[in-house]
Amino acid sequence: MNARQAAKAASIRIEELENTGKKAAADIKTYNEVILGMIEGKSPCDWCEDQQECQREVKGKGCSEWWLRFPEPEAKDES
């Protein structure tokens, strides 16, 4: 691998790491929203990926099957 190939591979890896960092930061922010909501008496179900399909009796209280909702895809600006 020559220097040009190494630089290109490093650039791609850096971009991947930046994307991973952004996703992790968004997850952490959302988890903090869930925690603050629960402190305020809200249901963690509001942030659950399976909220619409949930058939559990504990709906509204949270459960061991809870998992954080995927973030909404960002609309690309066509400017």
N, CA, C and O atoms as a GROMACS GRO file, in nm:
protein
  316
    1MET      N    1   0.086  -0.117   0.000
    1MET     CA    2   0.000   0.000   0.000
    1MET      C    3   0.090   0.123   0.000
    1MET      O    4   0.177   0.138   0.085
    2ASN      N    5   0.067   0.210  -0.097
    2ASN     CA    6   0.148   0.332  -0.102
    2ASN      C    7   0.083   0.441  -0.016
    2ASN      O    8  -0.024   0.421   0.042
    3ALA      N    9   0.148   0.553  -0.008
    3ALA     CA   10   0.101   0.662   0.079
    3ALA      C   11  -0.036   0.713   0.037
    3ALA      O   12  -0.119   0.745   0.123
    4ARG      N   13  -0.061   0.721  -0.092
    4ARG     CA   14  -0.190   0.770  -0.140
    4ARG      C   15  -0.303   0.676  -0.101
    4ARG      O   16  -0.410   0.720  -0.058
    5GLN      N   17  -0.280   0.547  -0.115
    5GLN     CA   18  -0.381   0.447  -0.077
    5GLN      C   19  -0.405   0.449   0.074
    5GLN      O   20  -0.518   0.437   0.120
    6ALA      N   21  -0.296   0.464   0.149
    6ALA     CA   22  -0.308   0.469   0.295
    6ALA      C   23  -0.387   0.592   0.339
    6ALA      O   24  -0.470   0.584   0.430
    7ALA      N   25  -0.362   0.704   0.275
    7ALA     CA   26  -0.434   0.827   0.310
    7ALA      C   27  -0.583   0.813   0.277
    7ALA      O   28  -0.668   0.858   0.354
    8LYS      N   29  -0.614   0.751   0.164
    8LYS     CA   30  -0.754   0.730   0.127
    8LYS      C   31  -0.823   0.637   0.225
    8LYS      O   32  -0.936   0.662   0.268
    9ALA      N   33  -0.755   0.527   0.262
    9ALA     CA   34  -0.812   0.433   0.359
    9ALA      C   35  -0.832   0.501   0.495
    9ALA      O   36  -0.932   0.478   0.562
   10ALA      N   37  -0.737   0.583   0.535
   10ALA     CA   38  -0.748   0.655   0.662
   10ALA      C   39  -0.864   0.753   0.658
   10ALA      O   40  -0.936   0.768   0.757
   11SER      N   41  -0.883   0.820   0.546
   11SER     CA   42  -0.992   0.915   0.531
   11SER      C   43  -1.127   0.845   0.543
   11SER      O   44  -1.218   0.896   0.608
   12ILE      N   45  -1.140   0.730   0.481
   12ILE     CA   46  -1.264   0.653   0.489
   12ILE      C   47  -1.289   0.609   0.633
   12ILE      O   48  -1.401   0.617   0.682
   13ARG      N   49  -1.184   0.562   0.700
   13ARG     CA   50  -1.198   0.515   0.838
   13ARG      C   51  -1.236   0.630   0.932
   13ARG      O   52  -1.318   0.612   1.022
   14ILE      N   53  -1.177   0.746   0.910
   14ILE     CA   54  -1.209   0.862   0.992
   14ILE      C   55  -1.356   0.899   0.975
   14ILE      O   56  -1.424   0.929   1.073
   15GLU      N   57  -1.406   0.896   0.851
   15GLU     CA   58  -1.546   0.926   0.824
   15GLU      C   59  -1.637   0.825   0.895
   15GLU      O   60  -1.739   0.863   0.953
   16GLU      N   61  -1.601   0.697   0.890
   16GLU     CA   62  -1.680   0.594   0.959
   16GLU      C   63  -1.683   0.619   1.110
   16GLU      O   64  -1.788   0.607   1.173
   17LEU      N   65  -1.568   0.654   1.167
   17LEU     CA   66  -1.561   0.680   1.311
   17LEU      C   67  -1.642   0.804   1.349
   17LEU      O   68  -1.706   0.807   1.454
   18GLU      N   69  -1.639   0.907   1.265
   18GLU     CA   70  -1.719   1.027   1.292
   18GLU      C   71  -1.868   0.994   1.289
   18GLU      O   72  -1.943   1.042   1.374
   19ASN      N   73  -1.911   0.912   1.193
   19ASN     CA   74  -2.052   0.873   1.186
   19ASN      C   75  -2.092   0.791   1.308
   19ASN      O   76  -2.201   0.810   1.362
   20THR      N   77  -2.006   0.701   1.351
   20THR     CA   78  -2.034   0.621   1.469
   20THR      C   79  -2.046   0.711   1.592
   20THR      O   80  -2.134   0.691   1.676
   21GLY      N   81  -1.957   0.809   1.603
   21GLY     CA   82  -1.962   0.903   1.714
   21GLY      C   83  -2.090   0.985   1.715
   21GLY      O   84  -2.148   1.008   1.821
   22LYS      N   85  -2.135   1.028   1.598
   22LYS     CA   86  -2.260   1.105   1.589
   22LYS      C   87  -2.379   1.020   1.629
   22LYS      O   88  -2.468   1.068   1.700
   23LYS      N   89  -2.381   0.894   1.585
   23LYS     CA   90  -2.492   0.804   1.621
   23LYS      C   91  -2.493   0.778   1.771
   23LYS      O   92  -2.599   0.778   1.834
   24ALA      N   93  -2.375   0.756   1.830
   24ALA     CA   94  -2.366   0.732   1.974
   24ALA      C   95  -2.411   0.855   2.052
   24ALA      O   96  -2.481   0.842   2.152
   25ALA      N   97  -2.372   0.972   2.008
   25ALA     CA   98  -2.413   1.095   2.076
   25ALA      C   99  -2.565   1.113   2.070
   25ALA      O  100  -2.627   1.156   2.167
   26ALA      N  101  -2.624   1.081   1.954
   26ALA     CA  102  -2.770   1.092   1.942
   26ALA      C  103  -2.839   0.992   2.035
   26ALA      O  104  -2.939   1.027   2.098
   27ASP      N  105  -2.787   0.870   2.045
   27ASP     CA  106  -2.844   0.770   2.135
   27ASP      C  107  -2.835   0.817   2.280
   27ASP      O  108  -2.932   0.805   2.356
   28ILE      N  109  -2.721   0.869   2.319
   28ILE     CA  110  -2.702   0.916   2.456
   28ILE      C  111  -2.799   1.028   2.488
   28ILE      O  112  -2.858   1.031   2.596
   29LYS      N  113  -2.816   1.121   2.393
   29LYS     CA  114  -2.911   1.231   2.413
   29LYS      C  115  -3.053   1.177   2.432
   29LYS      O  116  -3.126   1.224   2.519
   30THR      N  117  -3.090   1.079   2.350
   30THR     CA  118  -3.225   1.023   2.360
   30THR      C  119  -3.242   0.945   2.490
   30THR      O  120  -3.346   0.955   2.555
   31TYR      N  121  -3.141   0.867   2.530
   31TYR     CA  122  -3.148   0.796   2.658
   31TYR      C  123  -3.166   0.896   2.773
   31TYR      O  124  -3.243   0.869   2.866
   32ASN      N  125  -3.097   1.009   2.768
   32ASN     CA  126  -3.114   1.110   2.871
   32ASN      C  127  -3.256   1.167   2.871
   32ASN      O  128  -3.311   1.196   2.977
   33GLU      N  129  -3.316   1.183   2.752
   33GLU     CA  130  -3.455   1.228   2.743
   33GLU      C  131  -3.548   1.126   2.808
   33GLU      O  132  -3.642   1.164   2.879
   34VAL      N  133  -3.521   0.998   2.785
   34VAL     CA  134  -3.603   0.892   2.845
   34VAL      C  135  -3.593   0.900   2.998
   34VAL      O  136  -3.695   0.895   3.067
   35ILE      N  137  -3.472   0.911   3.048
   35ILE     CA  138  -3.452   0.916   3.192
   35ILE      C  139  -3.522   1.036   3.253
   35ILE      O  140  -3.590   1.024   3.355
   36LEU      N  141  -3.506   1.153   3.192
   36LEU     CA  142  -3.573   1.273   3.243
   36LEU      C  143  -3.725   1.259   3.235
   36LEU      O  144  -3.797   1.301   3.326
   37GLY      N  145  -3.773   1.199   3.127
   37GLY     CA  146  -3.917   1.175   3.115
   37GLY      C  147  -3.969   1.084   3.223
   37GLY      O  148  -4.076   1.108   3.279
   38MET      N  149  -3.894   0.978   3.254
   38MET     CA  150  -3.936   0.886   3.359
   38MET      C  151  -3.934   0.955   3.496
   38MET      O  152  -4.021   0.929   3.579
   39ILE      N  153  -3.837   1.042   3.518
   39ILE     CA  154  -3.833   1.116   3.643
   39ILE      C  155  -3.957   1.205   3.655
   39ILE      O  156  -4.009   1.225   3.765
   40GLU      N  157  -4.004   1.257   3.542
   40GLU     CA  158  -4.124   1.341   3.540
   40GLU      C  159  -4.253   1.259   3.542
   40GLU      O  160  -4.362   1.316   3.540
   41GLY      N  161  -4.241   1.127   3.545
   41GLY     CA  162  -4.359   1.041   3.553
   41GLY      C  163  -4.411   0.990   3.420
   41GLY      O  164  -4.517   0.928   3.415
   42LYS      N  165  -4.338   1.015   3.312
   42LYS     CA  166  -4.380   0.968   3.180
   42LYS      C  167  -4.342   0.822   3.162
   42LYS      O  168  -4.258   0.768   3.234
   43SER      N  169  -4.404   0.759   3.065
   43SER     CA  170  -4.377   0.619   3.036
   43SER      C  171  -4.257   0.606   2.941
   43SER      O  172  -4.246   0.682   2.845
   44PRO      N  173  -4.168   0.510   2.967
   44PRO     CA  174  -4.058   0.487   2.874
   44PRO      C  175  -4.108   0.431   2.741
   44PRO      O  176  -4.035   0.431   2.642
   45CYS      N  177  -4.232   0.382   2.738
   45CYS     CA  178  -4.289   0.327   2.614
   45CYS      C  179  -4.294   0.431   2.503
   45CYS      O  180  -4.294   0.396   2.385
   46ASP      N  181  -4.299   0.560   2.540
   46ASP     CA  182  -4.304   0.666   2.439
   46ASP      C  183  -4.178   0.668   2.354
   46ASP      O  184  -4.180   0.722   2.243
   47TRP      N  185  -4.070   0.610   2.401
   47TRP     CA  186  -3.944   0.608   2.328
   47TRP      C  187  -3.909   0.468   2.277
   47TRP      O  188  -3.796   0.445   2.232
   48CYS      N  189  -4.002   0.375   2.284
   48CYS     CA  190  -3.975   0.236   2.246
   48CYS      C  191  -3.998   0.213   2.097
   48CYS      O  192  -4.095   0.263   2.041
   49GLU      N  193  -3.910   0.140   2.034
   49GLU     CA  194  -3.921   0.108   1.892
   49GLU      C  195  -4.048   0.030   1.862
   49GLU      O  196  -4.108   0.048   1.756
   50ASP      N  197  -4.090  -0.057   1.952
   50ASP     CA  198  -4.206  -0.143   1.929
   50ASP      C  199  -4.335  -0.088   1.988
   50ASP      O  200  -4.430  -0.164   2.010
   51GLN      N  201  -4.341   0.040   2.013
   51GLN     CA  202  -4.458   0.098   2.080
   51GLN      C  203  -4.588   0.067   2.006
   51GLN      O  204  -4.688   0.033   2.070
   52GLN      N  205  -4.590   0.079   1.875
   52GLN     CA  206  -4.713   0.059   1.799
   52GLN      C  207  -4.759  -0.087   1.800
   52GLN      O  208  -4.879  -0.114   1.800
   53GLU      N  209  -4.663  -0.181   1.801
   53GLU     CA  210  -4.697  -0.322   1.795
   53GLU      C  211  -4.709  -0.389   1.932
   53GLU      O  212  -4.740  -0.508   1.940
   54CYS      N  213  -4.685  -0.316   2.037
   54CYS     CA  214  -4.679  -0.373   2.172
   54CYS      C  215  -4.813  -0.433   2.214
   54CYS      O  216  -4.918  -0.369   2.204
   55GLN      N  217  -4.807  -0.556   2.262
   55GLN     CA  218  -4.927  -0.625   2.311
   55GLN      C  219  -4.912  -0.661   2.459
   55GLN      O  220  -4.992  -0.737   2.514
   56ARG      N  221  -4.810  -0.606   2.523
   56ARG     CA  222  -4.780  -0.644   2.661
   56ARG      C  223  -4.876  -0.577   2.758
   56ARG      O  224  -4.922  -0.465   2.736
   57GLU      N  225  -4.905  -0.647   2.866
   57GLU     CA  226  -4.996  -0.595   2.968
   57GLU      C  227  -4.935  -0.478   3.044
   57GLU      O  228  -5.008  -0.396   3.100
   58VAL      N  229  -4.803  -0.469   3.046
   58VAL     CA  230  -4.738  -0.361   3.120
   58VAL      C  231  -4.724  -0.235   3.037
   58VAL      O  232  -4.655  -0.141   3.078
   59LYS      N  233  -4.788  -0.229   2.921
   59LYS     CA  234  -4.775  -0.113   2.834
   59LYS      C  235  -4.804   0.015   2.913
   59LYS      O  236  -4.905   0.027   2.982
   60GLY      N  237  -4.713   0.109   2.900
   60GLY     CA  238  -4.725   0.235   2.974
   60GLY      C  239  -4.634   0.239   3.095
   60GLY      O  240  -4.616   0.346   3.154
   61LYS      N  241  -4.578   0.126   3.133
   61LYS     CA  242  -4.490   0.120   3.250
   61LYS      C  243  -4.348   0.080   3.215
   61LYS      O  244  -4.258   0.092   3.298
   62GLY      N  245  -4.326   0.032   3.093
   62GLY     CA  246  -4.195  -0.016   3.054
   62GLY      C  247  -4.182  -0.164   3.085
   62GLY      O  248  -4.257  -0.218   3.166
   63CYS      N  249  -4.086  -0.230   3.020
   63CYS     CA  250  -4.069  -0.373   3.040
   63CYS      C  251  -3.927  -0.415   3.002
   63CYS      O  252  -3.847  -0.332   2.956
   64SER      N  253  -3.896  -0.542   3.020
   64SER     CA  254  -3.763  -0.592   2.987
   64SER      C  255  -3.742  -0.604   2.836
   64SER      O  256  -3.629  -0.623   2.792
   65GLU      N  257  -3.847  -0.592   2.757
   65GLU     CA  258  -3.838  -0.600   2.612
   65GLU      C  259  -3.818  -0.463   2.547
   65GLU      O  260  -3.811  -0.452   2.425
   66TRP      N  261  -3.809  -0.358   2.628
   66TRP     CA  262  -3.798  -0.221   2.577
   66TRP      C  263  -3.666  -0.202   2.506
   66TRP      O  264  -3.562  -0.252   2.550
   67TRP      N  265  -3.670  -0.129   2.394
   67TRP     CA  266  -3.547  -0.088   2.326
   67TRP      C  267  -3.568   0.046   2.259
   67TRP      O  268  -3.676   0.078   2.210
   68LEU      N  269  -3.462   0.124   2.259
   68LEU     CA  270  -3.467   0.262   2.212
   68LEU      C  271  -3.507   0.271   2.066
   68LEU      O  272  -3.455   0.199   1.981
   69ARG      N  273  -3.601   0.359   2.039
   69ARG     CA  274  -3.650   0.380   1.903
   69ARG      C  275  -3.538   0.429   1.813
   69ARG      O  276  -3.454   0.509   1.855
   70PHE      N  277  -3.537   0.381   1.690
   70PHE     CA  278  -3.440   0.427   1.592
   70PHE      C  279  -3.467   0.574   1.561
   70PHE      O  280  -3.583   0.616   1.557
   71PRO      N  281  -3.363   0.652   1.539
   71PRO     CA  282  -3.385   0.793   1.507
   71PRO      C  283  -3.451   0.806   1.370
   71PRO      O  284  -3.433   0.723   1.282
   72GLU      N  285  -3.528   0.912   1.356
   72GLU     CA  286  -3.593   0.939   1.228
   72GLU      C  287  -3.485   0.975   1.126
   72GLU      O  288  -3.393   1.050   1.158
   73PRO      N  289  -3.496   0.922   1.004
   73PRO     CA  290  -3.396   0.960   0.901
   73PRO      C  291  -3.404   1.109   0.873
   73PRO      O  292  -3.512   1.168   0.864
   74GLU      N  293  -3.288   1.169   0.860
   74GLU     CA  294  -3.283   1.312   0.834
   74GLU      C  295  -3.309   1.338   0.686
   74GLU      O  296  -3.255   1.269   0.600
   75ALA      N  297  -3.392   1.436   0.660
   75ALA     CA  298  -3.420   1.472   0.521
   75ALA      C  299  -3.300   1.547   0.464
   75ALA      O  300  -3.246   1.637   0.528
   76LYS      N  301  -3.260   1.509   0.345
   76LYS     CA  302  -3.148   1.575   0.280
   76LYS      C  303  -3.195   1.707   0.220
   76LYS      O  304  -3.301   1.713   0.157
   77ASP      N  305  -3.116   1.810   0.240
   77ASP     CA  306  -3.150   1.942   0.186
   77ASP      C  307  -3.110   1.944   0.039
   77ASP      O  308  -2.994   1.923   0.006
   78GLU      N  309  -3.205   1.968  -0.049
   78GLU     CA  310  -3.183   1.966  -0.192
   78GLU      C  311  -3.148   2.104  -0.248
   78GLU      O  312  -3.180   2.133  -0.363
   79SER      N  313  -3.085   2.189  -0.168
   79SER     CA  314  -3.051   2.325  -0.212
   79SER      C  315  -2.935   2.326  -0.306
   79SER      O  316  -2.894   2.433  -0.352
   0.00000   0.00000   0.00000
